Amino acid sequence: MIINDSLVIMAGGASSRMKRSLETAKLDSSVKNAALKLHKSLIPLGKSGKPLLYYLFKNAAKSGYSNIYLITAKENGGFEQFLAESEIPQLNVRFAVQYVPKGREKPLGTADALLQCLDQHPRLQESSFTVCNGDNLYSAGALYLLRKKRSVPHATIGYSGSGLGFTKERLTKYAVMAISHEGYLRQIIEKPDLKEMDKYLDTFNELRISMNIFSFSGTEIYPFLVNCPIHPKRDEKELPEAVRNVVAEHSMSVLCYLRSERLPDLTDAHDLRDFYL
């Protein structure tokens, strides 16, 4: 098994939900102004004034990663400034730009973002790596789990719904995972109806939530990224759909590590109040 020393962070989104929610959020004007101008992973947080991306980098270094691949939009001056001005742990940071296809006004989704990253950095196509969102503060423990040697090509984290500390209503905005008794991912169910949530409880009476963090074999995942279909409603190629196709073809290829912990999340402006780092 090739050692996983690379973390791919997806930070190419437009943060549109965050910006729409600023009008009703009770925040300091300086924070609101920063949220309007910057990607949400770069917004100064709490008393420290450091952004979520700084703490994510720290956790990556603590858990043994040495390479960071940061996927951004073409206009990534804010990220370049962050790297120039911040005391970053000893990490090799490389950019990957998610270009918008001709004829579209917005990016083509997370599966496309990862595909463009692998095309721009072919080393990843021949190695194992972890990929995660840029607006969640994943713990060092969770990141370390996905570096562990394993006998299957892919892995993910199944977060317990109770451990995340979200209401059941909020959990319906995430994806629920069905996991086999042997610990393999069987299915990812996007935003299930509240009335149907209980049928996805596992043997520990827990909902297992996908927070879009995976470890992949580059060789094995690449064709599924290339062939990922466009979602008929959201008009994007989504990484969970590529994973669903992996599981449909290889039922014991994605190992699930179970974890119960809070996961700081920057979905919208109201979440900024939860950071007192």
C-alpha angles and dihedrals in degrees: 000000000000114000113253108227099148131088119193113202118198108215102145099106124112095238087229096154090051092051094047091054096052094089094067099035118104099226138140111272092239091056091048091051091050091049090053093052105034138056106262092247088064099049112120108250134207125323094326094058090215119135127242090252090063092057092044089054090050092052091047091054092045091053094051107264115141101178128059123191109194115199111205140158118269090264099065103146091125091059092047090051091048091053092046095049103035130084095238119190116249098292133137104232121196129177127230116189121214103214120203112239118243112272094028130100097202137036120281096243141267097302088054090047091055092044091053089049092053091047092051093045107035091180087079091059089065099041144055118260143166123238127194145158120276094223099060124077101223114195124246088243093057092046090049093053090060091055093058119114113256139172096237129066100241141036141179141182121255104204117202112241092223092050093055089061095224125137117254088250091056091047088062087069090064135062120267120215128220109208128190123235087253090059101255126133111255101174145347113221113200117222099332120207114266091241091056098048097096094060089066095056113126129222089280089056089248133130110231111219126201112221094184099260118133142160113219141185101234092215093052100042098043099082091047090055091049092050098039109134123232113255107248095224105030093038092220139111103243125201094224089058091055088051091049089055091050091053093046090056099035111027096189101041103096116064117202122216111201117223136171117201144108115276114200107226133191102201096137141355094274089066091064089076090063093067116091098154 
